[in-house]
Amino acid sequence: MKSLFRFLLLVVAGFASSIPTRAETRTSFNSDWRLTVGDAKGAETPGFDDATWTPVTLPRAWNEDDAFAKDVHDLRTGVAWYRKRFVLPNDTTGKKVYLEFEGVRHGAEVFVNGTSVGVHENGVMAFGLDITPALKPAGQENVIAVRTDSAWNYRERATKSGYQWSDKNFYANYGGINKNVILHVKDRLHQTLPLYSNLGTTGVYVYAKDMNVANRTATVVVEAQVKNDYAEAKTFAFDGTIDDLNGKRVATFTADKPVTLGPGQTTVVTASAAIKDVQFWSWGYGYLYTVHTSLKVENTAVDTVATRTGFRKTEFARGHVTLNDRAIHLHGYAQRTTNEWPALGSAVPAWMSDHSNRLMVEGGANLVRWMHVTPWKQDVESCDRVGLMQAMPAGDSEKDVTGRRWQQRVELMRDAIVYNRNNPSVILYEAGNAGISDEHMLEMKKVRDQFDPHGGRAIGCRNMLDQATAEYGGDMLYVNKSATKPMWAMEYSRDEALRKYWDALSPPRHKDGDGPAHGKDNPAAYNRNQDTFAVEAVARWYDYYRERPGTGSRVNAGGVNIIFSDSNSHFRGAANYRCSGEVDAVRLPKDGYFANQVMWDGWVDPETPRAHIIGHWNYDPGTVKDVLVVSSAAVVKVSLNGKPLPAATKSMGFLFTLKNVAFEPGTLKAVGVDAAGREVCSTALITAGPPHALRLTPHTGPGGLRADGADVAMVDVEVIDKDGRRCPTALDLVQFSLAGPAEWRGGVAFDVDRKDNYILAKSLPVQCGVNRVLIRSTPTAGAITLKAVATGLPPASVTFTSVAGPSQLLASYLGRGPTPKGVSNPPTRTPLKIARVTAGSKADTAVAATDDNEKTTWTSESKLASAWIECELPAAATVSEITLKLGQFKRLSYPLRVTVDGKEAFNGPTSPTLGYVTLSLKPTSGKAVRIALTGSPKASNAFDMTEVTGATTNDGDAPTPAGKGVLAIIELELYGPKPAESPPANAPPVRPLTEVDVWPAEKMPGNGARQAEADLPAKGDGVRRVTNISKPTLTVFPAPKKDKAAPAVIVCPGGGYSYLCIDKEGTDVAAWLNGNGITAVVLKYRAPNNRGGALQDAQRALSLTRQNAAAWNVDPDRLGIMGFSAGGHLAARASTQFDERSYPALDAVDRLSCRPDFAVLVYPAYLDDKDGHVSTDLNLKAKVPPTLIVHSEDDKPYVPGSKLYHAALDAAGVVHEFKLYPTGGHGYGLRCTRDAKAWPQDALAWMLKSKLRP
């Protein structure tokens, strides 16, 4: 009885603390279950002896040990039982008690005190049960027993029909209660639960209307289904509140009048409220509100529900998706809905779901398409928090079906929509993974329209461009476009690569592509090394990027890479699980992850330049290899140990290749340069030394590891050199030992001689120098110690403590910030309208080439003389490009000649593609554009692909008659040059910039960083952070040339003296200053942790700018300094410490003044000391120049220092202004969206008033 009483106390505590009014309680029902595998006869009876069963905390798949140890087809299935004893407290008497199961695999029958209270059989969705009639009086023990059956061929009891989605290839079978269980205690007058199956109820529905993104306003509407289970009528009021992410109340609402509801009746009540200053949910900005809805009887709340939701505006038109009035090109991953982990399956704590889904966002993904079945509620809510859009399927395999199996799909879609319609991240409902009939699509739309008419979600299906009923269309392994509904790739790039293999030159020297064949497929594509896997990621995305929004009136809406993490599903490579993931099964990244991160860091085009060098830089002496860099910069310059290498060759939009580079130890650095010659990004690989030690790094959820029997800690194990660098080619076998209240779940690794993939093994090899193990807590709290030993290396250990208590609320990820302003898809070329189409043969069908329909094709006769098509323009225009989708585009190359009014503009062969080929013409003006075949098409197998069943994949292709001289065109588009543009008023200078070293060679005083300069890992907020700066530089952004010399500003980016936000607080600021007639000089000062060196750099920068005043057209008497955060502190120091330099004079430069003529300090840090005084490194006895301080009240850590400095300047009689805004926060640069957004104009006005700017 000890555990019984412990549970009773937990339940009572939960009831008492959940809602003080006791209006409703929602309690986790996951603890203190018992599990047995097999069909235990009589286990439903209360007196059954389950003492020998295994104690577990839910969620728990009973066959979790199989996850990644076995081929998906060999996962154990069958019957398992779960039982639990519980007692309800006295204040539940007379209440309604419901159980919410978030899901059970596959069929489940639930018994309470021996009575069957319900059956649920679809194996996917949540369901609810009213267990009130079966319960014993409060204070007495109840027993719940659940019989689960996870047979692959499970059949519905009533109809004997199987379920289409119970598929051994796609839907890994982790059986039993593999999702959370929740207990609800409610008043008999209550808002229902959104659990349609079994209960038939729809719950609360929250949506926004009249959304104005620019003005940040919306009206929030709340609809609540209310049920009266009393024996008499009840009259109630309906009201509620809306709280923001920080718990601040932003609105209240009340229904127009009280409602009287008869016994047993159900109704829907509605109320609404207008809200201002809306933080719209966005990509990488998981801003959520909590809507509280209450039923009040005689002014007392009897039922209260909290709904966490967000508001965003969507549109699905013109061939693409628009989020919050901004075009977004869909890019992300098609992920198995099980989202599984080794030895855990799908049952993981919520923080691990956040970890996995946030990795997608930080890697540039804006969409996850869950494959084949509806995702777990935990993942749905996780995507809300991290700002990741979702495509939500119901359930299917890969074909349309009829009869009961179709009705099962419709019912599952209904249940899923009701359950997930308040989750802002769900933007697409998927009716099928293969085309369905118009009638079926219409039936699915009716479900959406009935249960989610206002949610801003499109419903569609794969292969539906020509069907008006679908609101979007999907394709697979090819590219499609549309002028109307969005067409996006639901799967692309399914090649496989184990994380174990870098390249053929690195241990274990796996030959790229070497592995077993899979049916008719070439094994090379499924046994790749990481280098070619990353290159393939670039090649395949470029297919979609070329047709992105902005490239014409017919565009591609994007696509999702299959898959994100290695999956325990069907496979084609050497391992017995699928290795298509950009991260492995424990979410350690492969190079493909970083390649996608480079290409996807923007809404349509990359907006934050990045660079990534594929691979590592630890090779044997004498090795010669190609260096591959993925970058969104215009040009990439590569150096080895400071020596420039030959120019890299650019291909596929993002790939830069240097052939035959001889390895030498040291630093391999890549610098990205934009079209104006500015350095915009950099990265480096540094040769690691010999293995020196093991390093263990634990990862837990917020608040640490919870002692609940379900929480998990991840521990990384690395082989490192003496300087702490990971040894990238290490493959050491590590032995682990675990002590304390914890359960070993281990990691995963591939070895051709081991079919279990080291699952649950206490020995595990690192791969590419790193691996990760999983450790699960027990219900007992305490210290846990993990020790690791490897041959030739000293042992390592790490200790962490599991703690009792509930898990902390998981925070939203806001790293990318609100939806940016401005157009994300500027036109790259001009689409030309076609007035008339004719052809040399079958002219009556020639219009099929221009009808925006992939299902129609114009095909010529088999004669070269008549194998031509001609498009007539409304008026003469310059034609510079033609985009074609040709028959059998994956395998045929067509020799073509293009003429414009008879003038040849192109003559040559096309290449096989995954959809479209663009012909770059000699720009030619005319009205008639003719495309003619000049020879027989040639076949190749460049893109031959087969399904796992062995069937050839020909999606999107048109059947083209064989024969010489046949030209087949599915789609044809004509384009002219990019429209002329006027440069924005604040555009950065277009001429190349000057970059100079601050110090003469070998004469810099003090020290620099010990490691090579590099960009820090991206945080997903679009900010580039540079650290390890040893060589300070000045980058000069000259103002537009005028007769008079321009004022100038030394710009000091911030970063806590650890790094520099070189774009947000550097080059972006420079562009703004240039646009206002001011020359900007961005100072890249020493970091990290070198405040003395930074001041020396700033003083020298001021003098050096004065020395170059004539050359840079700068007025030396109007030279100021501007700094942000730590850079603001540096600017304050430079504007108060100029009487004496902080270093001995080196040359004539140092004889010039280093006093700025003015200073602008933007949210400066460190201006005060720990005693609340102005920092002693600010010399207020000096002749301090005019100063402007910019700050906001809500920057709590740093605004006190600005206030002190303002008072001190006031006391010293220094001319200055202090702009203090109510809101703004910290670190916004020019990107503020709150009150402090006024600072740039205020600063310009101050400079104008002070005669410091033109």
Secondary structure, 3 states (H helix, E strand, C coil): CHHHHHHHHHHHHHHHHHCCCCCEEEEECCCCEEEEECCCCCCCCCCCCCCCCEEECCCCCCCHHHCCCCCHHHCCCCEEEEEEEEECCHHHCCCEEEEEECCCECEEEEEECCEEEEEECCCCCCEEEECHHHCCCCCCEEEEEEEEECCCCCCCCCCCCCCCCCCCCCCCCCCECCCCEEEEEECCEEECCCCHHHHCCCCEEEEEEEEECCCCEEEEEEEEEEEECCCCCEEEEEEEEEECCCCCEEEEEECCCCEEECCCCEEEEEEEEEECCCCCCECCECCCEEEEEEEEECCEEEEEEEEEECCCCEEEECCEEEECCEEECEEEEEEECCCCECCCECCCCHHHHHHHHHHHHHCCCCEEEEECECCCHHHHHHHHHHCCEEEEECECCCCCCCHHHHHHHHHHHHHHHHHHCCCCCEEEEECCCCCCCHHHHHHHHHHHHHHCCCCCCEEEEECCCCCCCCCCEEEECCCCCECCCCEEEEEECCCCECCCCCCCCCCCCCCCCCCCCECCECHHHHCECHHHHHHHHHHHHHHHHCCCCCCCCCECCEEEEECCECECCCCCCCCCCECCCCECCCCCECHHHHHHHHHCCCCCCCCCCCEEECCCCCCCCCCEEEEEEEECCCEEEEEECCEECCCCEEECCCEEEEEEEECCCCEEEEEEECCCCCEEEEEEEECCCCCCEEEEEEECCCCCCECCCCCEEEEEEEEECCCCCECCCCCCEEEEEEECCEEEEECCCCECCECCCCCCCCEEECECCEEEEEEEECCCCEEEEEEEEECCEEEEEEEEEEECCCCCCCCCCCCCCCCCCCCCCCCCCEEECCCEEEECCCHHHHHHHHCCCCCCCEECCCCHHHCEEEEEEEEEEEEEEEEEEECCCCCEECEEEEEECCEEEEEEECCCCCCCEEEEEEEEEEEEEEEEECCCCEECCCCCCECCCCCECCCCCCCCCCCCCCCEEEEEEEEECCCCCCCCCCCCCCCCCEEEECCCCCCCCCCCCCCCCEECCCCCCCCCEEECECCCEEEEECCCCCCCCEEEEEEECCCCCCCEECHHHHHHHHHHHHCCCCEEEEEECCECCCHHHHHHHHHHHHHHHHHCCCCCCEEEEEEEEEEECHHHHHHHHHCCCCCCCCCCCCCHHHHCCCCCCEEEEECCCCCECCCCCECCCCCCCCCCCCEEEEEECCCCCCHHHHHHHHHHHHHCCCCEEEEEECCCCCCCCCCCCCHHHHHHHHHHHHHHHCCCCC
